[in-house]
């Protein structure tokens, strides 16, 4: 009998737990949604979310079928579960994203169209499942691309104007003055504990996954497919802390993953950095860049780890970009174990002159790039790398370790300090493997070109100071390993190089008057 009562108690306990679990699911069909897309489901979805929220939280469930909806606003402790076979089709009627809400557009804080999925100051929110969310972005794209300056203001632009009279404008206010800002697909703002997992996303009107000012964000096993289309970036976590992006597959019309922290004066006013990001095990196909930092980085970007990714077909691999006027610091970046193929432009870009401007005094609006390190990267690319600092603020402390590129052209570096190459091979079709100008404190350790070109040095330096070149062992076809140019070239140190098979290991142009110092064991020099 005692065993009988224990068994009954156990069964009742399990039943209670199962009932509680079942009650935490809010099937949108029970709230009036149609899964044949015959009726706009926005109100039904809102009612399901409200019911779950009133109960303290729960899962808003979309079973298989097609749902037509406008903007969906999440609340704390809400999970959106889009099951396998379910498709959420977002309306392309712009009115379905009114009223306008607090948002951020390209690093500027505004009030604009509601994002398709939106949350504001919520905690513990999720969008998960094996289903599809479809943004139907073409109408948005067409409006922007067909816009002509001076055309009559639409009702949406008039509404935007009224709500944004006192916003802080970026240096180039063109977009803000146009007043028609497409909504991001998924934009949680000032949220904590955000999970986006498993879903497939298509045809975003604008940036696809765009957390803003969030903490503890996980984006896992998401597939994003946007066609050739304007500004349809994949994943753009901006001014967030503790972000983990993993196992995603991205093919989009702009950058695949972009890290940002606000633009110009608006970004510096908010002063919220993007920090503690991990990006791993992702594949990036079509897109302007694989992983891009900036150019909106005025609130700082720091402590970023990118690893174990494949870029195949993007315009660039890793791109870090800014311009005078942005301000902000990009630092403590690590990129490792990356394979790049069919890269149309550069494998690695650090460009501080993304917009061309004149030299100016160092101030709060002067950007800074420093402490950025690349290792274990293989690629078939157009150009190996491009580092372009500012004369008043050179790029500082950059290293390349265990890199192997097949490239049309090699590395081009200017206005940079404390640059290191260790065990780097760059086989070029045109020009040297490394070309540098206005660089100081350059360490080159074992740089190789296994396919040297006639009458072309492996390394070509102009106005470079404090070079330490060692462990070079050029292949026998190499005629000149190092060429020195410029009257400002000085403090050239060589050590432990094997040049004995070369006719002219080091070539100095006549304006180079300094002597080369051999500090240990060079052979054939």
Protein Blocks (a to p, Z undefined) as FASTA:
>chain_A
ZZmmmmmmmmmmmmmmmmmmmmmpccfklnopacehpacfklmmmmmmmmmmmnopacdd
ddedddddddddddehiacdddehiacdddfbfklmcccddddeehiacdddddfbdceh
iahiadedjbdcdeklmlmmmmmmmpcehiacdfklmmmmmmmmmbccdfblmlmmnopa
cddfbdcehiahiadehiacehifbdfbdcehiahiadehiacdddddehiafbdcehia
hiadehiacddfbdfbdcdebeajllmmnopacehiadehiacfedfbfbdgdjblknop
ehiadehiacehiabfcdcdddehkgpcdehiacehiadehifbbfbdcdfklbacdddd
ddfklccdehiadehiadddfblbdcdddfklccehiadehiadddfbdcddehiehiad
ehiacddfedcfbdcehiahiadehiacfbbcehiafbdcehiehiadehiacdfklmbl
bdcedjkbghiadehiafklpfblbacdfklmbdcddfbhpehZZ
